[in-house]
């Protein structure tokens, strides 16, 4: 499904102006907006996911509505320089994120980046 088909299928009325801006920025850059054009994400989360897609990183690691914006940004910034160097063990380290405080989440992410 291409972005135009996705846009036609989306109920755009449920998104805020800022969320729509992020969605359309992704359309302009031909990114897979299906990953983040969801009401579960706020516009700041959408931006972090879009920026990750633009940087060609695996956003599935942090494209989760329950993730705090600070955590999403931290992961994205760590993935950008490492994206082609080695495989990361972040997924395993980030298990049970919802139950952890932000500091505990950052500690688990750092462990996955070692």
URZIHU-V847481 format. One record per backbone hydrogen bond with DSSP energy under -0.5 kcal/mol. NH is the residue of the N-H (numbers start at 1). CO is the residue of the C=O. E is the energy in kcal/mol with one decimal. If there is no record, write none. Layout:
# URZIHU-V847481
nh/co/e
NH/CO/E
NH/CO/E
This chain:
# URZIHU-V847481
nh/co/e
6/2/-2.3
7/3/-2.8
8/4/-2.1
9/5/-1.7
10/6/-1.7
12/10/-1.2
14/11/-1.8
15/12/-1.3
20/16/-2.5
21/17/-2.1
22/18/-1.9
23/19/-2.3
24/20/-2.9
25/21/-2.1
26/22/-1.8
27/23/-1.8
28/24/-2.5
29/25/-1.5
30/27/-1.5
31/26/-2.9
33/31/-1.7
35/32/-1.5
36/33/-0.9
37/33/-2.7
38/36/-2.6
41/38/-1.8
46/42/-2.5
47/43/-2.2
48/44/-2.0
49/45/-2.3
50/46/-2.9
51/47/-2.9
52/48/-1.9
53/49/-2.5
54/50/-2.5
55/51/-1.5
56/53/-1.3
57/52/-2.2
59/57/-1.4
61/58/-1.3
62/59/-1.2
63/59/-2.2
64/62/-2.4
67/64/-2.2
72/68/-2.6
73/69/-2.7
74/70/-2.3
75/71/-2.6
76/72/-2.6
77/73/-2.8
78/74/-1.8
79/75/-2.4
80/76/-2.0
81/77/-0.7
82/78/-0.7
83/79/-1.5
83/80/-0.6
85/82/-1.6
86/82/-1.3
89/112/-1.5
93/89/-1.5
94/90/-2.1
95/92/-1.1
97/94/-0.8
99/96/-1.1
100/97/-2.1
105/101/-2.5
106/102/-2.5
107/103/-2.1
108/104/-2.2
109/105/-2.4
110/106/-2.7
111/107/-2.1
112/108/-1.8
113/109/-1.3
114/110/-0.6
114/111/-0.9
